[in-house]
Amino acid sequence: MKIHEFQAKQLFATANVPVPQGVVVTSPQDAGKAFDELGTPVAVVKSQIHAGGRGKGRFKEHPEQAGVVLVKSREEAIANAERMLGSTLVTIQTGEEGKQVSTLYVEQGLDIARELYFGIVVDRESGLPCIIASAEGGMAIEELAEEHPEKIIRIEYDPGEGLQAFQVRKLAYALELDKAAQKSAMSFFPKLCKFFADNDCSMVEINPLVVTGSGDLLALDAKVSFDDNAMFRHKNFDELRDLSEEEPNEVKAQDAGLSYVKLEGNIGCLVNGAGLAMSTMDLIKLHGGEPANFLDVGGGANVDQVTEAFRIILSDENVKAVLVNIFGGIMKCDTIVEALLAAYDKIGITVPLVVRLEGTNVEVARKMLADSGKKIITATDLTDAAQKVVATLSA
């Protein structure tokens, strides 16, 4: 689950992590008022979308307009906001389609002495949160890691114990912080690490993390995402979710208890089991096709879930054929076929449908398909299924 920058900073402030003052606005006039309220000689107007690279991004409707701009007057704030609101921002992370901007964050200007990079992610190998930091702030960490890997600092910490004082000193030394900034770091870094663990984050990124002229550390940017599987512990985060930023079918799938990710191909996939789903997509590509989605119905899918899975798959206008690949373990093959046939009648499937079954009660299930009288192509194994579904596209 991702949230906007302004939401992340509100949570940071609650956790006593220092952030600049800012105002959320949704109209040009509000942007002007926000500039006056902040009372600084300069302010920054920031587009709020779930994507990085906003500063270098440009709007489709206004190619000269950046997604993050420095303004020096109320009039400049209003003029920039007029071009930004309602327009489509294209960044390196959005792709060419871009994302529409409906909210802006107007933030106070600061006396910035240095820009650093700071992030926390989960290291799957060690099973611990891992700090990734660099003295080279303000640039893409991916580029820095590729061009200058020696400039990347990595420190793992125990989420139960928190970041220890010796680790803060190690980090401060590696970042070449002066005495004033070191003092600020002794509070800033442990609080942020505690925030990461307490809120079940999957990522926290501050780029740039700034050191002010007085030596204070502030989160000038904030990018936070949470572990979806832990959201039952944070019911208050539901209100932070911006559904307009998410793929509609992925939202529908999540509500139905399905795992779905939209892709760019034309062969829909309905599979039970994440590993089997990945193998199915690999074999489709191996035989010259392109999967349109990842969709795992899980081991206990019922008629309603299978029906919704077909609705979601077929709502993608790019889908020209569907491959159903089921291994009957927890879910018996005849049960899934019963749900599949019921869904077939409800949805009215018009594209070629290839079904491969294996596992518990597979013979009963295959007979059910044969006796159904429906236009369903059966396959004996996964390779056969992939070849047949790809062949339907050129038939």
Backbone torsions as a table, in degrees:
resi	resn	phi	psi	omega
1	MET	NA	125.1	178.8
2	LYS	-103.1	154.6	174.9
3	ILE	-132.8	167.6	-179.8
4	HIS	-77.7	163.1	178.5
5	GLU	-56.9	-47.1	-176.2
6	PHE	-64.5	-33.4	178.0
7	GLN	-69.5	-41.2	178.3
8	ALA	-61.0	-40.9	-178.6
9	LYS	-70.0	-32.8	174.8
10	GLN	-63.7	-39.8	177.4
11	LEU	-69.4	-38.8	176.1
12	PHE	-57.8	-47.2	-177.5
13	ALA	-60.5	-39.1	177.6
14	THR	-62.5	-32.7	179.1
15	ALA	-89.6	11.3	178.8
16	ASN	63.9	28.4	171.5
17	VAL	-90.6	120.6	-174.1
18	PRO	-63.4	132.6	176.8
19	VAL	-137.6	155.8	175.6
20	PRO	-68.3	160.6	175.2
21	GLN	-74.5	141.8	-179.5
22	GLY	-154.2	163.4	-179.1
23	VAL	-132.3	131.6	176.9
24	VAL	-83.8	130.4	-178.6
25	VAL	-133.8	153.7	178.5
26	THR	-129.6	9.5	177.6
27	SER	-145.7	155.0	178.7
28	PRO	-58.1	-42.5	-179.6
29	GLN	-63.3	-36.9	176.7
30	ASP	-65.3	-32.6	177.6
31	ALA	-64.7	-40.2	176.9
32	GLY	-64.1	-43.3	178.5
33	LYS	-63.3	-38.5	-179.7
34	ALA	-63.4	-40.2	177.7
35	PHE	-58.7	-44.2	179.4
36	ASP	-64.7	-42.1	-178.2
37	GLU	-63.1	-39.1	-177.4
38	LEU	-68.8	-32.9	172.5
39	GLY	67.3	23.5	176.8
40	THR	-105.1	154.6	-178.4
41	PRO	-59.8	-31.6	177.1
42	VAL	-130.9	157.3	175.4
43	ALA	-142.6	166.3	179.6
44	VAL	-119.7	129.3	177.5
45	VAL	-103.1	119.6	-172.2
46	LYS	-119.3	128.8	173.1
47	SER	-68.8	140.4	-179.9
48	GLN	-110.9	99.2	173.9
49	ILE	-137.7	161.9	179.1
50	HIS	-84.5	67.9	178.7
51	ALA	-163.2	149.3	177.0
52	GLY	-91.2	178.3	179.5
53	GLY	74.0	24.3	-175.8
54	ARG	-66.7	-34.4	-179.0
55	GLY	-63.6	-35.6	178.8
56	LYS	-91.8	-6.9	-179.5
57	GLY	-72.3	159.9	178.4
58	ARG	-134.3	153.4	-178.2
59	PHE	-88.6	139.2	178.4
60	LYS	-59.0	-43.5	-176.5
61	GLU	-76.7	-23.5	-177.8
62	HIS	-137.7	81.2	-174.5
63	PRO	-57.6	-23.1	-179.6
64	GLU	-82.1	-11.4	-174.0
65	GLN	-91.4	123.8	176.2
66	ALA	-83.6	161.3	-179.2
67	GLY	-78.5	-18.5	175.6
68	VAL	-134.5	125.1	-175.6
69	VAL	-135.5	147.7	174.8
70	LEU	-91.3	130.1	180.0
71	VAL	-124.7	149.7	-175.1
72	LYS	-117.6	6.0	179.7
73	SER	-157.0	164.8	175.9
74	ARG	-59.8	-41.3	-177.7
75	GLU	-64.7	-41.4	177.8
76	GLU	-63.7	-39.4	178.7
77	ALA	-61.2	-43.9	-179.5
78	ILE	-66.1	-45.4	-177.4
79	ALA	-63.0	-43.3	179.1
80	ASN	-67.2	-41.4	-180.0
81	ALA	-62.4	-36.9	178.8
82	GLU	-61.3	-38.2	179.7
83	ARG	-76.8	-29.8	-174.1
84	MET	-83.6	-45.5	-176.2
85	LEU	-66.9	129.9	179.8
86	GLY	83.2	-4.2	-179.8
87	SER	-99.1	166.3	-174.7
88	THR	-102.2	117.3	-178.5
89	LEU	-94.0	127.0	178.6
90	VAL	-109.8	121.4	177.2
91	THR	-125.5	177.2	-179.5
92	ILE	-64.2	-20.6	-178.4
93	GLN	-99.8	-14.4	-178.7
94	THR	-86.9	-22.7	-169.3
95	GLY	81.5	177.0	-175.5
96	GLU	-65.1	-25.1	-179.1
97	GLU	-69.4	-27.7	178.2
98	GLY	68.2	-175.7	178.4
99	LYS	-137.3	140.2	-179.4
100	GLN	-76.4	136.8	-179.8
101	VAL	-96.1	121.6	178.9
102	SER	-119.1	-9.0	-178.6
103	THR	-137.9	141.4	176.6
104	LEU	-122.7	155.7	175.7
105	TYR	-123.8	116.8	179.8
106	VAL	-99.6	121.5	-170.4
107	GLU	-124.3	148.8	-178.5
108	GLN	-64.0	149.6	172.5
109	GLY	-77.4	152.1	-176.7
110	LEU	-129.4	157.6	171.1
111	ASP	-85.7	95.3	-172.9
112	ILE	-96.3	120.2	178.5
113	ALA	-93.2	-38.4	-179.3
114	ARG	-145.9	154.7	174.7
115	GLU	-120.5	129.0	-179.7
116	LEU	-122.1	168.2	172.2
117	TYR	-114.4	136.5	176.8
118	PHE	-144.6	130.9	177.8
119	GLY	-148.3	158.7	174.4
120	ILE	-133.6	129.8	175.0
121	VAL	-133.4	171.4	176.1
122	VAL	-93.3	122.9	175.9
123	ASP	-84.7	108.3	-175.4
124	ARG	-65.5	-27.2	-177.4
125	GLU	-71.5	-44.5	-179.5
126	SER	-90.2	-20.3	-176.9
127	GLY	75.0	22.6	-177.8
128	LEU	-126.5	156.2	170.3
129	PRO	-65.1	143.1	-177.9
130	CYS	-128.9	123.1	174.3
131	ILE	-77.9	133.4	172.3
132	ILE	-121.0	119.6	-175.3
133	ALA	-138.2	161.3	177.9
134	SER	-160.0	148.3	174.5
135	ALA	-73.7	-10.6	179.9
136	GLU	-94.7	80.3	180.0
137	GLY	-86.3	164.4	175.4
138	GLY	84.9	-0.5	177.3
139	MET	-123.8	162.4	-177.0
140	ALA	-63.7	126.5	-178.2
141	ILE	-65.1	-29.0	178.7
142	GLU	-63.9	-43.0	178.8
143	GLU	-66.3	-42.0	-179.4
144	LEU	-63.5	-42.8	-179.2
145	ALA	-63.6	-33.6	-178.6
146	GLU	-78.4	-41.6	-174.7
147	GLU	-87.9	-34.4	-177.7
148	HIS	-139.3	68.9	-177.9
149	PRO	-60.5	-24.4	-179.8
150	GLU	-68.2	-15.4	-179.1
151	LYS	-90.4	0.7	179.7
152	ILE	-93.2	127.8	178.7
153	ILE	-103.7	131.5	179.4
154	ARG	-125.0	127.7	177.1
155	ILE	-139.1	119.5	175.6
156	GLU	-89.8	149.5	178.1
157	TYR	-142.9	157.1	178.9
158	ASP	-80.9	119.1	-177.1
159	PRO	-66.0	-23.8	177.8
160	GLY	-75.5	-36.9	-179.4
161	GLU	-88.6	-25.6	-176.8
162	GLY	83.3	174.4	179.5
163	LEU	-72.8	124.8	-176.0
164	GLN	-84.4	160.5	-176.4
165	ALA	-59.6	-39.9	-178.9
166	PHE	-66.8	-29.8	178.0
167	GLN	-72.7	-36.3	176.0
168	VAL	-63.3	-43.4	179.6
169	ARG	-63.4	-40.1	177.9
170	LYS	-62.0	-43.3	-179.9
171	LEU	-66.7	-44.4	-179.6
172	ALA	-62.6	-39.7	178.9
173	TYR	-65.3	-44.4	-178.9
174	ALA	-64.8	-31.0	179.8
175	LEU	-87.5	-1.7	177.9
176	GLU	58.3	46.5	179.2
177	LEU	-79.7	142.6	176.0
178	ASP	-77.9	179.7	-173.3
179	LYS	-61.1	-41.6	-179.6
180	ALA	-64.7	-43.6	179.6
181	ALA	-68.8	-33.8	176.9
182	GLN	-61.5	-40.3	178.9
183	LYS	-63.2	-43.7	177.8
184	SER	-64.1	-37.1	-178.1
185	ALA	-64.1	-33.1	-178.5
186	MET	-61.8	-23.6	176.4
187	SER	-100.1	-43.6	-172.6
188	PHE	-62.2	-54.3	-173.1
189	PHE	-65.1	-45.4	177.5
190	PRO	-62.1	-37.0	179.3
191	LYS	-65.2	-39.9	-179.9
192	LEU	-68.5	-38.9	178.0
193	CYS	-66.2	-36.8	176.1
194	LYS	-67.0	-40.9	176.8
195	PHE	-57.3	-43.6	-179.4
196	PHE	-58.5	-47.4	-177.3
197	ALA	-73.5	-44.0	-176.3
198	ASP	-63.1	-30.4	-174.6
199	ASN	-104.9	13.2	177.7
200	ASP	52.1	48.3	179.3
201	CYS	-74.9	150.6	170.4
202	SER	-102.3	-21.5	176.3
203	MET	-158.9	139.5	168.0
204	VAL	-130.9	128.5	-179.7
205	GLU	-135.1	130.3	175.2
206	ILE	-123.4	109.6	-177.5
207	ASN	-144.8	96.1	11.6
208	PRO	-98.3	152.6	162.4
209	LEU	-90.6	124.6	-172.9
210	VAL	-109.3	150.2	170.3
211	VAL	-107.9	122.2	-178.4
212	THR	-80.2	171.6	179.8
213	GLY	-59.4	-27.2	179.9
214	SER	-89.5	1.1	176.4
215	GLY	92.1	9.5	179.0
216	ASP	-86.0	142.7	174.4
217	LEU	-93.0	130.5	177.7
218	LEU	-134.7	144.9	176.2
219	ALA	-82.2	96.2	-179.1
220	LEU	-73.6	-28.4	175.0
221	ASP	-127.8	165.5	178.5
222	ALA	-157.1	122.0	176.3
223	LYS	-128.4	118.4	-174.6
224	VAL	-132.0	135.2	170.7
225	SER	-132.4	149.9	-176.1
226	PHE	-113.7	157.3	175.2
227	ASP	-74.0	115.2	-178.9
228	ASP	-54.9	-35.6	-175.6
229	ASN	-70.0	-12.5	-178.8
230	ALA	-105.7	3.9	-174.0
231	MET	-68.4	-16.1	175.7
232	PHE	-65.0	-19.3	177.6
233	ARG	-88.2	-7.6	-175.1
234	HIS	-133.9	63.2	-178.0
235	LYS	-59.8	-27.2	179.9
236	ASN	-68.5	-14.2	179.5
237	PHE	-79.4	-13.2	-179.1
238	ASP	-56.3	-36.8	-177.2
239	GLU	-72.4	-13.0	178.9
240	LEU	-83.9	-14.3	-175.0
241	ARG	-72.6	131.0	178.5
242	ASP	-109.7	98.7	-175.0
243	LEU	-67.0	-22.9	179.2
244	SER	-68.2	-17.6	179.8
245	GLU	-89.9	-6.4	-174.9
246	GLU	-108.2	153.9	175.4
247	GLU	-64.6	121.4	-174.9
248	PRO	-53.6	-41.9	-179.3
249	ASN	-68.0	-29.9	177.1
250	GLU	-69.8	-33.9	176.1
251	VAL	-66.8	-45.7	178.5
252	LYS	-60.1	-43.2	-179.5
253	ALA	-63.0	-43.1	179.8
254	GLN	-61.9	-41.6	178.4
255	ASP	-64.2	-28.6	-178.7
256	ALA	-91.6	0.7	179.9
257	GLY	80.1	26.2	-179.6
258	LEU	-112.2	152.4	174.6
259	SER	-102.5	113.4	-173.8
260	TYR	-136.2	135.2	172.8
261	VAL	-134.4	124.6	-180.0
262	LYS	-75.9	136.2	176.0
263	LEU	-121.3	-169.9	-171.2
264	GLU	-109.1	7.9	-177.8
265	GLY	-87.0	-164.7	-177.2
266	ASN	-128.0	9.8	176.9
267	ILE	-114.5	111.3	178.6
268	GLY	-72.6	144.6	-178.5
269	CYS	-125.1	128.6	173.9
270	LEU	-125.3	111.2	-170.9
271	VAL	-136.6	153.4	172.9
272	ASN	-109.7	111.7	-178.0
273	GLY	115.4	127.5	-176.3
274	ALA	-64.9	-43.5	179.8
275	GLY	-63.9	-41.7	178.0
276	LEU	-65.3	-36.4	178.1
277	ALA	-63.3	-42.5	178.5
278	MET	-64.6	-41.8	178.5
279	SER	-63.6	-39.2	179.2
280	THR	-61.4	-45.6	179.4
281	MET	-64.8	-38.9	178.3
282	ASP	-61.1	-43.6	-177.7
283	LEU	-71.4	-33.1	174.9
284	ILE	-60.5	-45.8	179.0
285	LYS	-67.0	-37.5	-179.8
286	LEU	-59.5	-35.0	-177.4
287	HIS	-98.1	18.9	170.4
288	GLY	95.2	7.1	179.2
289	GLY	-103.4	176.3	178.4
290	GLU	-131.8	118.2	178.8
291	PRO	-66.5	140.4	179.8
292	ALA	-91.9	-13.0	-177.1
293	ASN	-168.0	162.6	163.2
294	PHE	-104.9	125.4	176.5
295	LEU	-144.2	115.2	178.5
296	ASP	-111.2	115.2	-179.8
297	VAL	-84.6	-6.0	177.8
298	GLY	80.8	-177.7	-174.9
299	GLY	-88.8	-9.3	-176.7
300	GLY	-127.3	35.0	-176.4
301	ALA	-64.4	141.3	176.2
302	ASN	-111.2	-177.9	-177.0
303	VAL	-58.3	-43.5	-177.8
304	ASP	-63.6	-40.5	-179.4
305	GLN	-68.8	-41.7	178.7
306	VAL	-65.4	-40.1	177.7
307	THR	-61.5	-45.7	179.1
308	GLU	-65.5	-35.2	177.7
309	ALA	-60.9	-44.5	177.9
310	PHE	-64.7	-41.2	178.6
311	ARG	-58.5	-46.3	-178.0
312	ILE	-64.1	-46.1	-179.3
313	ILE	-61.5	-46.9	-174.0
314	LEU	-79.0	-12.2	176.4
315	SER	-73.4	-15.0	175.1
316	ASP	-80.9	112.0	-175.4
317	GLU	-64.8	-14.4	178.3
318	ASN	-79.2	-15.9	-176.5
319	VAL	-73.2	120.2	-179.5
320	LYS	-112.4	-8.6	177.2
321	ALA	-161.2	158.2	-178.8
322	VAL	-130.3	135.5	174.8
323	LEU	-112.7	122.3	174.7
324	VAL	-104.3	121.0	-178.1
325	ASN	-125.4	110.0	-173.1
326	ILE	-123.0	129.7	168.5
327	PHE	-110.7	113.8	-176.1
328	GLY	-80.6	98.5	173.9
329	GLY	-115.3	-90.0	173.1
330	ILE	-62.5	-43.1	177.9
331	MET	-93.6	116.6	-179.2
332	LYS	-70.4	146.6	-176.8
333	CYS	-60.8	-40.0	-178.4
334	ASP	-67.7	-31.8	177.9
335	THR	-66.9	-43.4	-179.4
336	ILE	-69.0	-34.9	178.1
337	VAL	-68.4	-37.9	176.4
338	GLU	-59.5	-43.9	178.0
339	ALA	-67.5	-39.3	-179.5
340	LEU	-62.7	-44.9	-179.6
341	LEU	-67.0	-37.7	177.1
342	ALA	-65.1	-41.3	178.5
343	ALA	-65.9	-37.8	179.2
344	TYR	-57.0	-44.0	-179.6
345	ASP	-69.1	-38.7	-177.6
346	LYS	-70.4	-41.1	-174.1
347	ILE	-84.1	-36.4	-174.5
348	GLY	73.0	64.6	-175.7
349	ILE	-69.6	127.5	-177.1
350	THR	-114.1	-11.7	178.5
351	VAL	-91.4	157.8	178.0
352	PRO	-55.9	137.1	-178.3
353	LEU	-124.6	119.3	178.8
354	VAL	-110.4	131.6	-176.9
355	VAL	-124.9	128.0	173.8
356	ARG	-119.6	127.7	-178.4
357	LEU	-125.1	145.2	173.0
358	GLU	-156.8	147.4	176.4
359	GLY	118.6	-153.2	-174.4
360	THR	-60.8	129.9	178.1
361	ASN	60.4	31.1	-176.2
362	VAL	-65.3	-36.6	-178.6
363	GLU	-66.5	-41.9	177.0
364	VAL	-60.5	-43.3	-178.0
365	ALA	-65.3	-42.0	179.6
366	ARG	-64.1	-37.6	177.4
367	LYS	-65.9	-38.3	177.9
368	MET	-60.3	-41.7	178.1
369	LEU	-65.6	-44.0	-178.5
370	ALA	-63.7	-36.7	-176.7
371	ASP	-84.9	-6.2	-174.0
372	SER	-72.7	-26.6	-177.9
373	GLY	75.2	10.0	-178.5
374	LYS	-93.7	157.0	-178.9
375	LYS	-79.9	78.9	-179.6
376	ILE	-123.0	127.4	178.7
377	ILE	-90.9	123.5	179.9
378	THR	-97.9	152.2	-179.8
379	ALA	-130.9	149.7	-175.7
380	THR	-85.8	-31.7	178.4
381	ASP	-148.0	-179.7	-173.8
382	LEU	-67.8	-39.7	177.7
383	THR	-63.2	-44.2	177.8
384	ASP	-59.6	-41.6	-179.4
385	ALA	-64.1	-45.4	-179.3
386	ALA	-63.6	-42.2	179.1
387	GLN	-64.1	-42.0	-178.0
388	LYS	-68.3	-40.4	-178.1
389	VAL	-70.5	-35.9	176.2
390	VAL	-66.9	-37.8	-179.3
391	ALA	-64.6	-29.8	-179.2
392	THR	-64.0	-24.9	-177.6
393	LEU	-74.1	-23.2	179.7
394	SER	-106.8	4.3	-178.3
395	ALA	-74.9	NA	NA
